[in-house]
Structures are given as structure tokens and as C-alpha cells.
Amino acid sequence: MRANGPPAATAQDAGAHDAASIVALRGVDKVFPNGVSALAGLDLDIGRDEFVSLLGPSGCGKSTALRILAGLIAPSRGAVVWTDGGDDTDHRGEIGFVFQEPTLMPWANVADNVYMPLRLRGVSRKAARETIQSCLSLVGLDAFAQAYPRELSGGMKMRVSIARALSLRPKLLLMDEPFAALDEITRFRLNDDILRLQREFGCTIVFVTHSVYESVYLSTRIVVMAARPGRVVEEIAVAAASPRTEAFRTTPEYADLCRRTSAALHGAMGQDEHL
């Protein structure tokens, strides 16, 4: 679970990912055509029903790792290993991806945006109707099925993007800083919503963020990465009870985890200076 030279995980941290792994990155390097080395020797196991946050400075390869997990780009070396066998192509239908921007089709209404992955799968609109309604209900947008993206707030657009990602009932939901551009109140609300969706929907989530506070609130495990090239330097278990509520943010446990995670992130950023 660990790359070149970081301190070993504590026993407490080791227990954070005892759940059966569903997918893993093994010895993954990624070098882009321009010569930039984004990842080096990245080992990462994702356990069933986990909420794993990838936390690190800009340029540490968090989004690259997410895209490799999704099969959107290939590693330069190493492999994506699914525990039930098969390759990225076999599992692509089991993965949902939520990007930093909602990337909605402006000419299509909310229902049609959610329908898009199903349409690409060859599912008829009639057969998809119940799934579309269910996904919109999950994100609280039942009344906005006929609205267009230009009529929605930023938070509502992101909810549509999440509903679209859920439409194929993925086992693995990958989220690349989906709330970064939102105001704090909306972000907190969507943090609660995504935890509720995970409980109701039942899926594993890998979540990219720059926020220490967000990672501690959401995660069962935080993976801290250092840049140039990206590698894991520390893993932190978050064993707080679920469901989490706003009250968790005011507890000594939350404050202690934030301090510990902040120190790990500071250490990861300091490592760059010595490379």
C-alpha cells in the first residue's frame, strides 16, 4: 500500500482497509509524452464499501490515479488489478465518474443528461424512465427533470452529474474534486448528501480533494500523496461512527484527525523540496 520511502503506517492505519479489496493499483508509473512523471511506484488498494480520499498538493497525480482506475488512461508501467478478474474494459460499466465540472449537455434537459450513459448502453428511453426518476430522486431533483442546465445553480448541476454517474448502478464511484468550485454552505450540504447516497446506494467511493477538512469529514481512509512524481506517503484511518452529521465537525476527534492530516499533508509538501 505504500510507495518509495515514506514512514510505515501505524497498526491503527493498517486496520483501515481490512475490507475485501475490489480493485488495486500495483506499481503504477505514469509518464506523459511531454516527459512529466505524474506517478511512480504507486500501490493502492480500494476496499469494498470504503470511502477513500486522495489528498495532496496540486500536481501530485491524484486525478491521474483516478483516471487510471477508471480506464480512461493507461499506466506507463504497473497494472490495475480487479480482485474478481478481468481488465479495465470488463469493469468499465461498473464505474461511475464525477468530474470537477458537471460537463452537462446544455441543449438537453436534466432527465436527458441523466439518460445519456444509459442511451450509450443501448437502453431505450422507456426502459430507462424508472432509473432516471430514481436517480433524480436520490439527489433531490425530482421536480427538475425538464429543466435545462442554464436554469440550475452550481450545486444543482453537480447533483445532476452525480445522478448521471449513478444511473448505471456503479460498484465504484470516482469523484475528482466535484465540490471545489462551490460555496462552503453548498459544499457542506453536498458532503452530507454524498455520504447519504453511499449508504442508500451501496458503493465504494474514491474522492479527490485538496481539503483536509473535507477529507476527514467524508472518509473512512485518507491517502496522502506527495508530488513529483506522485506517491503515497501516509494513510490515515477515520474510524468515526456513521452516519456522520454536522455535529462531528465540532468533536475533539474531528479536530485531532484534522491536525494529524494537516501535518501529513505539510510533510508531503515538504518532501517535494528535497527531490
Contacts in CASP RR format, 6 or more apart in sequence:
PFRMAT RR
TARGET T0000
AUTHOR 0000-0000-0000
METHOD contacts of the structure
MODEL  1
MRANGPPAATAQDAGAHDAASIVALRGVDKVFPNGVSALAGLDLDIGRDE
FVSLLGPSGCGKSTALRILAGLIAPSRGAVVWTDGGDDTDHRGEIGFVFQ
EPTLMPWANVADNVYMPLRLRGVSRKAARETIQSCLSLVGLDAFAQAYPR
ELSGGMKMRVSIARALSLRPKLLLMDEPFAALDEITRFRLNDDILRLQRE
FGCTIVFVTHSVYESVYLSTRIVVMAARPGRVVEEIAVAAASPRTEAFRT
TPEYADLCRRTSAALHGAMGQDEHL
1 9 0 8 1.000
1 17 0 8 1.000
1 43 0 8 1.000
1 44 0 8 1.000
1 45 0 8 1.000
1 232 0 8 1.000
1 235 0 8 1.000
2 8 0 8 1.000
2 9 0 8 1.000
2 43 0 8 1.000
2 232 0 8 1.000
2 235 0 8 1.000
3 40 0 8 1.000
3 41 0 8 1.000
3 42 0 8 1.000
3 43 0 8 1.000
3 230 0 8 1.000
3 231 0 8 1.000
3 232 0 8 1.000
3 233 0 8 1.000
4 40 0 8 1.000
4 41 0 8 1.000
4 231 0 8 1.000
6 226 0 8 1.000
6 231 0 8 1.000
6 232 0 8 1.000
6 233 0 8 1.000
6 234 0 8 1.000
7 233 0 8 1.000
7 234 0 8 1.000
9 234 0 8 1.000
9 235 0 8 1.000
12 237 0 8 1.000
12 239 0 8 1.000
13 234 0 8 1.000
13 235 0 8 1.000
13 236 0 8 1.000
13 237 0 8 1.000
15 237 0 8 1.000
16 220 0 8 1.000
16 221 0 8 1.000
16 235 0 8 1.000
16 236 0 8 1.000
16 237 0 8 1.000
16 238 0 8 1.000
16 239 0 8 1.000
17 45 0 8 1.000
17 47 0 8 1.000
17 50 0 8 1.000
17 221 0 8 1.000
17 235 0 8 1.000
19 47 0 8 1.000
19 48 0 8 1.000
19 49 0 8 1.000
19 50 0 8 1.000
20 47 0 8 1.000
20 48 0 8 1.000
20 83 0 8 1.000
21 45 0 8 1.000
21 46 0 8 1.000
21 47 0 8 1.000
21 48 0 8 1.000
21 83 0 8 1.000
22 46 0 8 1.000
22 47 0 8 1.000
22 48 0 8 1.000
22 82 0 8 1.000
22 83 0 8 1.000
22 84 0 8 1.000
22 171 0 8 1.000
22 172 0 8 1.000
22 204 0 8 1.000
23 45 0 8 1.000
23 46 0 8 1.000
23 69 0 8 1.000
23 80 0 8 1.000
23 81 0 8 1.000
23 82 0 8 1.000
23 83 0 8 1.000
23 91 0 8 1.000
23 172 0 8 1.000
24 43 0 8 1.000
24 44 0 8 1.000
24 45 0 8 1.000
24 46 0 8 1.000
24 80 0 8 1.000
24 81 0 8 1.000
24 83 0 8 1.000
25 42 0 8 1.000
25 43 0 8 1.000
25 44 0 8 1.000
25 65 0 8 1.000
25 68 0 8 1.000
25 69 0 8 1.000
25 75 0 8 1.000
25 78 0 8 1.000
25 79 0 8 1.000
25 80 0 8 1.000
25 81 0 8 1.000
26 43 0 8 1.000
26 78 0 8 1.000
26 79 0 8 1.000
26 80 0 8 1.000
26 81 0 8 1.000
27 41 0 8 1.000
27 42 0 8 1.000
27 43 0 8 1.000
27 77 0 8 1.000
27 78 0 8 1.000
27 79 0 8 1.000
28 39 0 8 1.000
28 41 0 8 1.000
28 42 0 8 1.000
28 43 0 8 1.000
28 44 0 8 1.000
28 65 0 8 1.000
28 68 0 8 1.000
28 75 0 8 1.000
28 77 0 8 1.000
28 78 0 8 1.000
28 79 0 8 1.000
28 80 0 8 1.000
29 37 0 8 1.000
29 39 0 8 1.000
29 40 0 8 1.000
29 41 0 8 1.000
29 42 0 8 1.000
29 75 0 8 1.000
29 76 0 8 1.000
29 77 0 8 1.000
29 78 0 8 1.000
29 229 0 8 1.000
30 37 0 8 1.000
30 38 0 8 1.000
30 39 0 8 1.000
30 61 0 8 1.000
30 64 0 8 1.000
30 68 0 8 1.000
30 73 0 8 1.000
30 75 0 8 1.000
30 76 0 8 1.000
30 229 0 8 1.000
31 37 0 8 1.000
31 38 0 8 1.000
31 76 0 8 1.000
32 38 0 8 1.000
37 228 0 8 1.000
37 229 0 8 1.000
38 59 0 8 1.000
38 61 0 8 1.000
38 64 0 8 1.000
38 229 0 8 1.000
38 230 0 8 1.000
39 61 0 8 1.000
39 64 0 8 1.000
39 65 0 8 1.000
39 68 0 8 1.000
39 75 0 8 1.000
39 229 0 8 1.000
39 230 0 8 1.000
39 231 0 8 1.000
40 229 0 8 1.000
40 230 0 8 1.000
40 231 0 8 1.000
41 77 0 8 1.000
41 78 0 8 1.000
41 231 0 8 1.000
42 65 0 8 1.000
42 230 0 8 1.000
42 231 0 8 1.000
42 232 0 8 1.000
43 232 0 8 1.000
44 65 0 8 1.000
44 223 0 8 1.000
44 232 0 8 1.000
46 52 0 8 1.000
46 69 0 8 1.000
46 172 0 8 1.000
46 204 0 8 1.000
46 206 0 8 1.000
47 204 0 8 1.000
48 204 0 8 1.000
49 202 0 8 1.000
49 203 0 8 1.000
49 204 0 8 1.000
50 204 0 8 1.000
50 205 0 8 1.000
50 220 0 8 1.000
50 221 0 8 1.000
51 195 0 8 1.000
51 198 0 8 1.000
51 204 0 8 1.000
51 205 0 8 1.000
51 207 0 8 1.000
51 218 0 8 1.000
51 219 0 8 1.000
51 220 0 8 1.000
51 221 0 8 1.000
52 204 0 8 1.000
52 205 0 8 1.000
52 206 0 8 1.000
52 207 0 8 1.000
52 219 0 8 1.000
52 220 0 8 1.000
52 221 0 8 1.000
52 222 0 8 1.000
52 223 0 8 1.000
53 206 0 8 1.000
53 207 0 8 1.000
53 208 0 8 1.000
53 209 0 8 1.000
53 214 0 8 1.000
53 215 0 8 1.000
53 218 0 8 1.000
53 219 0 8 1.000
53 221 0 8 1.000
53 222 0 8 1.000
53 223 0 8 1.000
54 62 0 8 1.000
54 65 0 8 1.000
54 66 0 8 1.000
54 206 0 8 1.000
54 207 0 8 1.000
54 208 0 8 1.000
54 209 0 8 1.000
54 223 0 8 1.000
54 225 0 8 1.000
55 62 0 8 1.000
55 209 0 8 1.000
55 210 0 8 1.000
55 211 0 8 1.000
55 212 0 8 1.000
55 215 0 8 1.000
55 222 0 8 1.000
55 223 0 8 1.000
55 224 0 8 1.000
55 225 0 8 1.000
55 261 0 8 1.000
55 265 0 8 1.000
56 62 0 8 1.000
56 210 0 8 1.000
56 224 0 8 1.000
56 225 0 8 1.000
56 226 0 8 1.000
56 227 0 8 1.000
56 265 0 8 1.000
56 268 0 8 1.000
56 269 0 8 1.000
57 210 0 8 1.000
57 226 0 8 1.000
57 227 0 8 1.000
57 265 0 8 1.000
57 268 0 8 1.000
57 269 0 8 1.000
57 272 0 8 1.000
58 210 0 8 1.000
58 227 0 8 1.000
59 227 0 8 1.000
59 228 0 8 1.000
59 230 0 8 1.000
60 225 0 8 1.000
60 226 0 8 1.000
60 227 0 8 1.000
60 228 0 8 1.000
60 230 0 8 1.000
60 268 0 8 1.000
61 225 0 8 1.000
61 227 0 8 1.000
61 229 0 8 1.000
61 230 0 8 1.000
62 176 0 8 1.000
62 208 0 8 1.000
62 225 0 8 1.000
63 176 0 8 1.000
63 177 0 8 1.000
63 208 0 8 1.000
64 73 0 8 1.000
65 225 0 8 1.000
66 97 0 8 1.000
66 174 0 8 1.000
66 176 0 8 1.000
66 206 0 8 1.000
66 208 0 8 1.000
67 73 0 8 1.000
68 74 0 8 1.000
68 75 0 8 1.000
68 80 0 8 1.000
69 80 0 8 1.000
69 95 0 8 1.000
69 172 0 8 1.000
69 174 0 8 1.000
69 206 0 8 1.000
70 88 0 8 1.000
70 92 0 8 1.000
70 95 0 8 1.000
70 96 0 8 1.000
70 97 0 8 1.000
70 174 0 8 1.000
71 80 0 8 1.000
71 88 0 8 1.000
71 92 0 8 1.000
71 95 0 8 1.000
72 97 0 8 1.000
80 87 0 8 1.000
80 88 0 8 1.000
82 90 0 8 1.000
82 91 0 8 1.000
91 172 0 8 1.000
93 168 0 8 1.000
93 170 0 8 1.000
94 168 0 8 1.000
94 170 0 8 1.000
94 171 0 8 1.000
94 172 0 8 1.000
95 170 0 8 1.000
95 171 0 8 1.000
95 172 0 8 1.000
95 173 0 8 1.000
95 174 0 8 1.000
96 165 0 8 1.000
96 166 0 8 1.000
96 168 0 8 1.000
96 170 0 8 1.000
96 172 0 8 1.000
96 173 0 8 1.000
96 174 0 8 1.000
97 165 0 8 1.000
97 173 0 8 1.000
97 174 0 8 1.000
97 175 0 8 1.000
97 176 0 8 1.000
98 158 0 8 1.000
98 161 0 8 1.000
98 162 0 8 1.000
98 165 0 8 1.000
98 173 0 8 1.000
98 174 0 8 1.000
98 175 0 8 1.000
98 176 0 8 1.000
98 178 0 8 1.000
99 161 0 8 1.000
99 176 0 8 1.000
99 178 0 8 1.000
100 176 0 8 1.000
100 177 0 8 1.000
100 178 0 8 1.000
100 180 0 8 1.000
100 181 0 8 1.000
101 181 0 8 1.000
102 149 0 8 1.000
102 154 0 8 1.000
102 157 0 8 1.000
102 158 0 8 1.000
102 160 0 8 1.000
102 161 0 8 1.000
103 161 0 8 1.000
104 113 0 8 1.000
104 149 0 8 1.000
104 157 0 8 1.000
104 160 0 8 1.000
104 161 0 8 1.000
105 112 0 8 1.000
105 113 0 8 1.000
105 116 0 8 1.000
105 149 0 8 1.000
106 148 0 8 1.000
106 149 0 8 1.000
106 150 0 8 1.000
107 148 0 8 1.000
108 116 0 8 1.000
108 148 0 8 1.000
109 145 0 8 1.000
109 146 0 8 1.000
109 147 0 8 1.000
109 148 0 8 1.000
110 136 0 8 1.000
110 141 0 8 1.000
110 144 0 8 1.000
110 145 0 8 1.000
110 146 0 8 1.000
110 147 0 8 1.000
110 148 0 8 1.000
110 149 0 8 1.000
110 152 0 8 1.000
110 160 0 8 1.000
111 132 0 8 1.000
111 136 0 8 1.000
111 145 0 8 1.000
111 146 0 8 1.000
113 149 0 8 1.000
113 160 0 8 1.000
113 164 0 8 1.000
114 132 0 8 1.000
114 135 0 8 1.000
114 136 0 8 1.000
114 160 0 8 1.000
114 163 0 8 1.000
114 164 0 8 1.000
114 167 0 8 1.000
115 125 0 8 1.000
115 128 0 8 1.000
115 132 0 8 1.000
115 167 0 8 1.000
116 164 0 8 1.000
117 164 0 8 1.000
117 165 0 8 1.000
117 167 0 8 1.000
117 168 0 8 1.000
118 128 0 8 1.000
118 131 0 8 1.000
118 132 0 8 1.000
118 167 0 8 1.000
118 168 0 8 1.000
119 125 0 8 1.000
119 128 0 8 1.000
121 168 0 8 1.000
128 167 0 8 1.000
131 167 0 8 1.000
132 145 0 8 1.000
132 167 0 8 1.000
133 142 0 8 1.000
133 145 0 8 1.000
135 163 0 8 1.000
135 164 0 8 1.000
135 166 0 8 1.000
135 167 0 8 1.000
136 142 0 8 1.000
136 144 0 8 1.000
136 145 0 8 1.000
136 163 0 8 1.000
138 163 0 8 1.000
138 166 0 8 1.000
138 197 0 8 1.000
138 200 0 8 1.000
138 201 0 8 1.000
139 159 0 8 1.000
139 160 0 8 1.000
139 162 0 8 1.000
139 163 0 8 1.000
139 166 0 8 1.000
139 193 0 8 1.000
139 197 0 8 1.000
140 159 0 8 1.000
141 156 0 8 1.000
141 159 0 8 1.000
141 160 0 8 1.000
141 163 0 8 1.000
144 152 0 8 1.000
144 156 0 8 1.000
149 157 0 8 1.000
149 160 0 8 1.000
152 160 0 8 1.000
153 186 0 8 1.000
154 181 0 8 1.000
154 182 0 8 1.000
154 186 0 8 1.000
155 182 0 8 1.000
155 186 0 8 1.000
155 190 0 8 1.000
158 178 0 8 1.000
158 179 0 8 1.000
158 182 0 8 1.000
158 190 0 8 1.000
159 190 0 8 1.000
159 193 0 8 1.000
161 178 0 8 1.000
162 178 0 8 1.000
162 194 0 8 1.000
162 197 0 8 1.000
165 173 0 8 1.000
166 173 0 8 1.000
166 197 0 8 1.000
166 201 0 8 1.000
169 201 0 8 1.000
170 203 0 8 1.000
171 203 0 8 1.000
171 204 0 8 1.000
172 203 0 8 1.000
172 204 0 8 1.000
172 205 0 8 1.000
172 206 0 8 1.000
173 198 0 8 1.000
173 203 0 8 1.000
173 204 0 8 1.000
173 205 0 8 1.000
173 206 0 8 1.000
174 205 0 8 1.000
174 206 0 8 1.000
175 194 0 8 1.000
175 205 0 8 1.000
175 206 0 8 1.000
175 207 0 8 1.000
175 208 0 8 1.000
176 208 0 8 1.000
177 208 0 8 1.000
177 209 0 8 1.000
177 210 0 8 1.000
178 190 0 8 1.000
179 186 0 8 1.000
179 187 0 8 1.000
179 190 0 8 1.000
179 191 0 8 1.000
179 214 0 8 1.000
180 209 0 8 1.000
180 210 0 8 1.000
182 190 0 8 1.000
187 214 0 8 1.000
188 246 0 8 1.000
191 214 0 8 1.000
191 217 0 8 1.000
191 218 0 8 1.000
192 245 0 8 1.000
192 246 0 8 1.000
194 205 0 8 1.000
194 218 0 8 1.000
195 218 0 8 1.000
195 242 0 8 1.000
195 243 0 8 1.000
195 244 0 8 1.000
196 243 0 8 1.000
198 205 0 8 1.000
199 242 0 8 1.000
199 243 0 8 1.000
207 215 0 8 1.000
207 218 0 8 1.000
207 219 0 8 1.000
209 215 0 8 1.000
209 218 0 8 1.000
212 258 0 8 1.000
212 261 0 8 1.000
212 262 0 8 1.000
212 265 0 8 1.000
213 249 0 8 1.000
213 258 0 8 1.000
215 222 0 8 1.000
215 261 0 8 1.000
216 222 0 8 1.000
216 238 0 8 1.000
216 254 0 8 1.000
216 257 0 8 1.000
216 258 0 8 1.000
216 261 0 8 1.000
217 244 0 8 1.000
217 248 0 8 1.000
217 249 0 8 1.000
217 254 0 8 1.000
219 238 0 8 1.000
220 237 0 8 1.000
220 238 0 8 1.000
220 239 0 8 1.000
221 235 0 8 1.000
221 236 0 8 1.000
221 237 0 8 1.000
221 238 0 8 1.000
222 235 0 8 1.000
222 236 0 8 1.000
222 238 0 8 1.000
222 261 0 8 1.000
222 264 0 8 1.000
223 232 0 8 1.000
223 234 0 8 1.000
223 235 0 8 1.000
224 232 0 8 1.000
224 233 0 8 1.000
224 234 0 8 1.000
224 235 0 8 1.000
224 236 0 8 1.000
224 261 0 8 1.000
224 264 0 8 1.000
224 265 0 8 1.000
224 268 0 8 1.000
225 231 0 8 1.000
225 232 0 8 1.000
225 233 0 8 1.000
225 268 0 8 1.000
226 233 0 8 1.000
226 267 0 8 1.000
226 268 0 8 1.000
226 269 0 8 1.000
226 270 0 8 1.000
226 271 0 8 1.000
226 272 0 8 1.000
227 268 0 8 1.000
227 269 0 8 1.000
227 272 0 8 1.000
228 272 0 8 1.000
228 275 0 8 1.000
233 264 0 8 1.000
233 267 0 8 1.000
233 268 0 8 1.000
233 271 0 8 1.000
234 264 0 8 1.000
234 268 0 8 1.000
236 257 0 8 1.000
236 260 0 8 1.000
236 261 0 8 1.000
236 264 0 8 1.000
238 257 0 8 1.000
240 248 0 8 1.000
240 251 0 8 1.000
240 253 0 8 1.000
240 254 0 8 1.000
240 257 0 8 1.000
248 254 0 8 1.000
END
